[in-house]
């Protein structure tokens, strides 16, 4: 029924179509039409409503095209298969299901929309249709579990390098893997690992990039701490380009990591970091750590120089106060 | 129907009951009875068959009793809830489902029988009804992912100490977590971790202990490399006692670990190890390592002194040759 409304509006070529006409054509009430219109807006359609003139299609959600995506990803041998979905609860969930069923490394799941996108620490992740890159890729590294957190840092470096390649923005990494522009979050990375004893079975690398979201896409309370490439850069970006740029960088660094270990990744991460050399207060499983991060350890922990001059390796922080949210 | 047959056999008090009588009573064919009998044997019933006399119940599977178990586990505050199952594909799967649904640390799943018990590296684990301890417990440590492999070593130490407490056997730990008696495997431990970035969501600690298995329970090809407490010790053990002894030790070490870190666990592991100071050849993700293990590193890796005198930390080995299978 909704697709019939879109079809009718599209035939108007940007001109208004009265609610009465739609109502007669589809045999449903004006209220029912209004509800369908709201639903379509949630899916990314821009529909202007006028009490007098009716409805007008002002913009459509830009859809990813699988064939175009596959062509762009041809340069990277890393991606072996792509599953493009209209809507999914969470691309990480979908990829995990595929991994459990034996899907190979490089299997990629992309969704136009996530209805229950997950961020770090169980937080929701805003992922409306057609405006961002919401994707998850299966990794099966020959790596012992101790090293899994290094891949979180590697993914952040790859994404940061890709987005800097495509924009003129000053993008930095907040430890461990948030990308910030002017202190506001522009992407989210969530690597979910499953292991048997010390052996990694697989890792789902979930990457959310706020590409073409507008301010209206964010609830009031998030506008000061979250942003999009479009808001910051001032123009829309081609999401297919963003995906391809990321995987070019990811493949490069992942190969480098497997050949040379963490050391080159560490150097790249430190150069892009906005966390280092600024005072922080971190709540870790072992208690609150206050001091200044001065670098990454060999294993990927954040080295914090405490107020008394001693150094401590922070492997994970449960929460972090405002001082380290801003870049 | 099967339970009716058992009931009838039990009323005979160890005497034979003719197939004809069963056939008449239950209104099923002699062939159907024979099939039910085979099924009962798989469930752990020992039934002697005589062409002339019929069937005789020679032994029943010893069943774990939940109330008895809860009484024995009262000393340990660690276990918060126990789910006792007759049969399950794998207790790790069952516990994982509970963990995904939010079950707390200390939730324990025990099954009389696993139909698809899993061992390290996807190997099957023989877990017939009523003869072993097949269980999985949910852990939710405030611990960063890097340290998860230390819990594998801790679990092995706890189990080794518990089994030494209950038997006079010379039990040792083969790196990382196999328990051996005279070079034969007596238990299996499999810790399955799931994490988001560097944070552990939960760990399922799966523990399989071959308590009262007889030689007949093992296929021919495993008899040289697997054994049970009963075979080695010469008498049956009370499985409830085994479970309680394990969790007393586990709670002790887990608390110690959370207070003092890995160092005391490392010392205990090294003292119980049969891997140290004997030449090994390990196939690791980084290649074959040949040398002599001399201890554990701070992070739980095996420190191997190579033939050229240099030392290398082995975090995981994909396979290991015969030299290190034997204690």
Interface residues (C-beta under 8 A of the other chain):
Chain A: X120 X121 X142 X143 X144 X145 X146 X147 X148 X149 X152 X176 X177 X189 X190 X191 X192 X193 X194 X195 X196 X197 X198 X199 X285 X299 X300 X301 X315 X316 X318
Chain B: X120 X121 X142 X143 X144 X145 X146 X147 X148 X149 X152 X176 X177 X189 X190 X191 X192 X193 X194 X195 X196 X197 X198 X199 X285 X299 X300 X301 X315 X316 X318
